[in-house]
Every structure is written in C-alpha cells, then in structure tokens.
Amino acid sequence: MTEKPVPEELRRLATRAADPAQKTGRPPPRDLGEIGIHIARDGSWFYRGSPITRASLVRLFGSVLKREADGSYWLVTPAERGRISVEDAPFLAVELDAEGEGAAQVLTFRTNLDEIVAAGPAHPLRITVDPVSGAPNPYIVVRDGLEARLTRPVFYRLVDLGREERVGSALHFGVWSNKEFFLLGEIA
C-alpha cells in the first residue's frame, strides 16, 4: 500500500519537533492556534480529516504532546506550538503485564505509541462511569496529565486481577500496583 505524501505543514512541524536543540533563553514558542490535528477515541490521529498513517510521525507528535491546566492539548516544539483536539484520551493502553502478588504486584501498561508505564503513585489508575450507559471508562496517567484509556481487553484483564480489600471500614474491589491500591468498583 502506498502511503500518502505528508503535507508540508505537518512535515515542518515534525522537523521542528525532532529538533533536539533547546537552548536556554529562547523566546517562547510561536502560538499557531488550532492546527487541524485530531485524535479520535480509537487512538487514530487525523490531519484536517485525513488519517495520519505513518506510525513514526504519530509517535513523534505524541512525544511533544502537552496538556494545559485548562484541559487543552498542544503539540509543543522549541519554535512553535499548536492546539489539537482530543476526543477522549490521547493514548490507548493496549497491553498489560502483571508481576508479583498483593501489594508487591506491579502492573505495567504499554500504550498504542509504545510508551511503557507502571501503575503507581506517579501513574494512577482511575475509573469514570458513563452517565448514560453506566459503562466504566478506565484510564491511567502516562505523563504530565496525559492519560491512556484502557482498551476493553486490557480492562477485562485488569478486572481479572482484581481482589476484594478492606479500605477503612468498607470492602472495595480493586488492584494493587507498586504498593498502591486502585479502586475498580464498590462491593454491594
């Protein structure tokens, strides 16, 4: 399959993202505003409606992705920054590995961009519940406020690793990782 040529604007942004020179005293990056990149709920990246199919380009953009305190997402290079839209979470957790047992257990996740994170105090797990369907939406913090949504198979594996634990006076269902207990749900 022949890949589409990369639009010049994306090529320029990727070139600047790959530039390792970050001298101190540089002026702040020039704000480009909205740049037409969107990350869909399924982890697909789009530029002005067209899929970005080069995995290396998506990984490069993912490496310069930042999240502001107001919840907005930006690709930030030393020279420029551009706002992008994210439908849900910018990454997906596509693989889970568990080692150890009980509080000594370590749960390690791999994202769709091949970042590896171990759940723990620096990378907490959280579950939200869809108000309409009641379905759980599980996430793990990857870095700097950026999260990965756990894919359904990864979440099922996580639930399979769950156990009942007394937290305070209540019995809860959750998982241990790096000596931290993460709630997956209440026990009725």
N, C-alpha and C positions, 0 to 999 in steps of 0.2 A: 504494500500500500504506500503510495507516495504522500509524504507529508506536505501540507500547505506551507508556503513560504511565510516566515514570521514578519508581520507588519513592521515597518521601520520604527514606529513609536515604541513598540514592545522591544525591539532589538536595542534601541537607545537606552531604555530603562534597564534592560537586562545587563547591558555593558556597564552601566553605572553601578548597578547592584553588585556586580562581580569585582569592582574596583576596591582592592584592599587598602588603598591609601586613605587614611583617615587622620589627617594632620590636625593637631590642636590649633585652636584659633581660627578655624574655618567659619565662615558665616553659616547661619542655619540653612538647611536645605530649602530650595525654592519650592513653594507650595503650588502644585499643579491643579489642585482641586480634584474633582471626580475624574478618574482616568478610564472608566469603561470596563474595569475588570470586576467580575462577579464570581463568587464561589457558591455553587449550588449545595443543597442539603446532602446530596450524594457524594460530595467531595470533588466534583468536576469543576474545573476553572474555565471561565469564558472571557473572551475579549470582544466587547461590542457584539455580543450574541453568538460569536463563533467559538467552538471549543479550542482550548489550548491543549494540543495533543502531545507536545514534547515534554516528557516527564522531567528531563533535566531543567527545562525552563520553569516548570511549575515548582520544582524543588528550590531553584534559585529564588523565585519570588517568595516562596514560603519562608526562606531563610531571612528575608528582610521585612517580613510582615510584623507589624506592631499594632497594639490596641491602645487607644487613648482612654483616659479616665471616663470620658463621656460615652464609651462603648463603641466609638467609630474605629474602623480598621484602615490602616495605611501601609503602603509599601514605602519604605524609607531608605534612601541611599544617602551617601555623603552630600550629593549635589541637589537631589530633588526628593519630593515626597508627594504621593498621590493617594487620594482616598479611593477605597474599593468597597464593594458591598458583599456582605456575607449573609447567606440565607439562614444558617443556623450556627454551626461552629466551623472554623476554618479547616479543621483537620478531622479525620476519622481514625479511631483506634481499630485496627484490623486484625490484631493478633494479641494474644495474652499468654504469658508464661508464668507459672507459679512454682516457686521453690520454697521448701520448708513447710512448717506447720504452725498453727496457732499464731501467737503474737510475733513469732520469728519468721513467719511467712513473708515472702516478697513477691508482689505481683508486678510484673514488667509488661508494659504495653508497647507495641510497635504501631506507628501511625502510617497512614497511606503515603506519607512523604519520607518514610523510613527513619523518623526520629524515634528514639527509644527513651521511655520514661518509666520509672518505678514509682508506683503509688506510695505516698507517704506524706509527711508534713509539708514538703515543698511542692508536691504534686498530688493534691487531694482529689478524691473521687466525690462526685455529687450526683444526686438523682432529683430530677424535677418530674412532675406529673402533668401530662397534657390535660387541661381542664375539660376538654370536650370528650376525648376518647378514654381518659383515665390511664392511658399507657405511660409507662415510665420512660424518661429520657435521661440516660446516664452519660456523664461527662467526666473527663479527667483533665486537670490543668497540665499543659505541656510546658509552657514557659511564659513568663511575663503577662499573665492574664489571658493567654491564648489557650483555648480548650480543644480537645478532640471529643467528638461524640462517639461512644462505643457502638459499633455495629451490632446488629441483633445477635449473630453467633457469638461474638465476644461477650455481650451482656449475659447470654444464656450460660456461657462457661463461668462467668463471674458469679452468677446466682448459684450454679452448681457447687462452687467453692464456699458458698455462704454457710453460716452457722448461727445458732442462737447464742446470744451473750447477754448477761445482765449488765446494764448500764445504769448506774444509780439504783433506783428501785424498780425499774421497768425492764422487761425482757424485749430485746430487739434482735432483728435478723440483719447480718452484715458480714463483712470480710475483714480480715487482718492483713496489713501490709506495712512493713517497716515499723512495727510496734504501735501502729495506729489502727483503731477500729473504725471502719466506714459503714454507716448505716445504709442498708439497701431497702429496708422496709420495716413497718411495725408488725408486731405479732398480736393478733386479736385475742 
